[in-house]
């Protein structure tokens, strides 16, 4: 007999087990199971069949295996599904176990489903020799089940086994099996973000489905391939998204066009633009109408007679979009209704309820309801029926609420189906907003965001196997959520302090930073894959953990049948196995796992509290047709704006700027000045009048903007742009870097983490340089490398050493490293180049000992994150790649390093792909990897910079930080960059080729950021004291100074604060030095931060040494500069002093050398001692005499003291405007006033505080040092 099963509702085993007729012992249980294995138990719906027999098979499997198999065999003779036709016992058991798995799946009993399916595989394995097809089918069923709700690794294992059988027994593989296998391969490749492999598998599936001229509808009876095609049409596995559809999909649709059904017609309509000609579309539509002629005729006048064939085909196909057979006339009438109000008043709830009950509920396809309705509404929307799409989605949301007890849309069921439900809610919100229902749109957005975050949190905390897939599934919906929230808050394209800012802020983070999370997750998977034992244990642990979880679920659900604690014993065995594997796994080194907290969006209030004064956090999201911006500052001010621009236009502008700055053959190209101004207008135009309130912009962008160094933007279009590189300095262009320091952050979460972190590095060595790896000859020209190319020919997650060897060598980077090392007084042994620059050598180094680390080598940062590829740095390739050394220091390995570095410099990277496209999505991931490893800042190039200017930039920013340790790396980079633009090197260095590629990634901790802002007051009141960096107590304690030294240093800081002057922590002004074979400590008040101990004779230094068992102050004097050396094991102190200290009259500097002997410092006796030059030093004080200084003196000038207040009047007697800049305590320009021609104003300042007058072209006109006799300054 044949039984048509249906399902009334998903019934859990626990509910069924509550009956009063539960057997009391194993004997009664056996009798019950055998009695229920009969035709009457199956002559009902799915729920009834489960209640009658299948629920008992789960405990029977563990209590009495023989009983379990006996019951399956009895069912085979009665179920009418053909299992009785199998000749062998194991074939019958496999057939029945597959049916039991299908029943469990229909009831969403996923644990039971997988258990039955695995048993079916085990039964089929024993008959592979005689019936390989049965095992292939069962393995493909298992792979699909595991893919849907189990373990992806188990799905991969099942696919690999099925593929191996087909290779070994090709006669066993019919076209449907090959097609199903290829579909699963495509889904698995998609889970690894490997679009290329997914598309290849999709092509393989289509070839199998179309083999021997088979019609598409017959070739895909389960609809798996059709679903995959629709996924592609909605943007999946699309490596060449410039094309309408991929070539294999066009072949599928072309074949379908010969005899289209409703599904194929909808797909053809969705892909029509640019895929089919108008004539082809007409022919396709005509065939479809002919196929459906009888049905259309039965509808009477439902299809408009005046419509052309395509219009008729579209309307008829759309009426079948939710697969309805019985309600099509009503749905057709609904779709034809043009008036939105009348359409909304139609009784569609009853119609859609009937569709659910008739088409899905009675056929055990409960899980398909959400997918079909969401996909159907997408076809409605794609066909221009937006109101119908909205009504359909509203029904789906209400249905999802109705079927849960809580009547809430956010529930375990919707979280499980997050890909479909979040997409439905996001699209619904956009449609509701377009219809003017703002309140409903806001609710839908809230629900969509809540489900999405719950799904991501669940997957990341669950071990991350499905994390990549979850992020991929949700990425389009997350971007739509952000876009719709933006439109909701700023309908006029601009809004200030608008309600709903926090929700938009979170949504933009979720939309922008997903790629970073994917980059890290893929990198970690690659690290696991490259270590066979680690990979094996990871898979085994997932399997064991899944089994333990499943058994715990069974023990609870089938507690009534837990005779002799059998289920408990099996559960404990599974848990013991899980714990054993976990212990073995814990003994192996592996990449740190991401947690849900790392991908959670940060609340607006939390982000605001981690910003410093005069800073703005800017988020930029690139949409298909607009650029959405969000600005937040410390005071809670928010700006929301939207600039209309197509994504391809934005990408073209970024590419233009990069092309105009990236040198070719050593020559600076023509820089597109107009494009730089245009791009600035697109990004900042709506808020540019408000940007003047901020000194620093902390940027978080996505898409092509990740390859843009914002400093090369022009805040205005110059009237006379330069015609050659030599003219750029004279042109004094208004670069964005002139007005703002710019820092990039990988995510807002990373900003919060860095601002909350420890500040000072405890590293003892100043510098480590790694570069010029042994690669190809000088003649090689491959400079741009995509990540995927590095892994193109590799296996097991290792880089392809042949690809690495063919990269261009970088001999100039060795000179760069040695020059930086010289400036930083680094040891020659801390330069690792050539063959020595390999992974093995690098990982063996004590990397926590280095404060600054430079990698002057190729960086693979561009291209799509895909498959086993990951961003990283190229080192010298080994002869043979291994997990320990494949010549590529990947993100997964970087994140596992132990660093204590203030700065990582990547000075030869290129974030453009080999075809010139700006693709730097992985740069943020790489930055997070370095930050996770212990770095505090990152300096990266977007293209290769000439060595001479690169050295000037890197040494300039290091010197700037040395002058002001509280300075952010972004500020230091700005200072070094402006020096390159305005005065360093030849005039052509002002061209962006020489400076524009650098970006600073990361921010300083909160204490430093706040302290750095203490020099910024209103434009009418200058600060009374120097800016300082207030280090944390933890950082001070970490220096581990002797108690006596620490007490002396803290006494100095207390003195400063007593006179209302800020002071640095001891870590800033106390340094350890070599002394008589041991260590001494120098307290140098030049770096104290307040000038209480400084005067015309210089600043006080104290030298503390360990003498006679105690720490003693051996020297305390005012000095202008000092150097401590050792000569013949004897300490020598070289001093620059006030003239009076040498018996002279006047303040002219004199020099003296002292040696430590006989318990004190004495005049040096030998000339060799006096002439020693190697050792520790303190810089000389800057000039402070009142008067006018030449502009060339600016690098040597900075504010010194704040003890004598004066007023100075600036008068602009020229016709053009001038700007007044104060040079702060680090020598940085701080803009105070912009004076129009003929205007004047009075500024309160201090003696020793220099001021710079700058004209409207950015050129310095004069520098003034105020004094008692200098109170009026005129220009010219």
Secondary structure, DSSP 4 states (H G I P E B T S, - for coil): -------SS---HHHHTT-TT--SSHHHHHHHHHHHSSHHHHSS-HHHHIIIIIHHHHHHHHH-HHHHHHHHHHHHTTSSSSGGG-SSHHHHHHHHHHHHHHHHHHTT-HHHHHHHHHHHHHHHHTTTTT-HHHHHHHHHHHHHHHHHHS-HHHHHHHHHHHHHHHHH-GGG--HHHHHHHHHHHHHHHHHTT-HHHHHHHHHHHHHHHTGGG--HHHHTTT-HHHHHHHHHHTT-S-TTTTSSS-HHHHHHHHHHTTS--HHHHHHHHHT-TTTS-HHHHHHHHHHHHHHTHHHHHHTTT-S-TTS-HHHHHHHHHHTTTT--SSSHHHHHHHHH---HHHHHHS-HHHHHHHHIIIIIGGGT-TTHHHHHHHHHHHHHHHTT-HHHHHHHHHHHHHHHHHTSTT--SSSHHHHHTHHHHHHHHHHHHHHHHHTT-HHHHHHHHHHHHHHHHHHHHHHHHTTSTTHHHHHHHHHHHHHHHHHHHHHHH-TTSEEES-TTHHHHHHHHHHHHTHHHHHHHHHHHHHHHHTSHHHHHHHHHHHHHHHHHHHHHHHHHHTGGG-GGGHHHHHHHHHHHHHHHHHHHHHTS--PPPP-HHHHSPPPHHHHHHTPPTTEEEEEEEE-SSEEEEEEEETT--EEEEEEE--HHHHHHHHHHHHHTTS-BTTB-----HHHHHHHHHHHHGGGGGGGGG-SEEEEEE-GGGGG--GGG-BSS--SS--SSGGGHHHHT--BHHHH-EEEE-S-HHHHHHHHTS------SEEEEEEEEES-S-TT------BHHHHTTT-STT---HHHHHTSPP-THHHHHHHHHHHHTT--GGGEEEETT-SHHHHHHS-GGGEEEEEEES-EE-BS---TT---EEE-PPPSS--SS-SSEEEHHHHHTS----SEEEE-S-B-B-TTS-B--HHHHHHHHHHHHHT-S-EEEESSPPPHHHHHHHHHHHHHHHHH-TTS-HHHHHHHHHHHHHHTSSSGGGGSGGGTTTEEEE----HHHHHHHGGG---TTB--SS-------HHHHHHT---HHHHHHHHHHHHHHHHTT-----HHHHEEEEEETTEEEEEEEGGGSSS-TTEETTEEEEEEEEEETTEEEEEEEEEESEEEEEEETTEEEEEEEE-GGGGT-SSS--EEEEEEEETTEEEE---HHHHH---SEEEPPPPP--SEEE-GGGGGG------SSEEEEEEEE-SSS-EEEEEE-TTS-EEEEEEEPTT-EEEEEEETT-EEEEEETTS-EEEEEE-BTTB-EEEE-
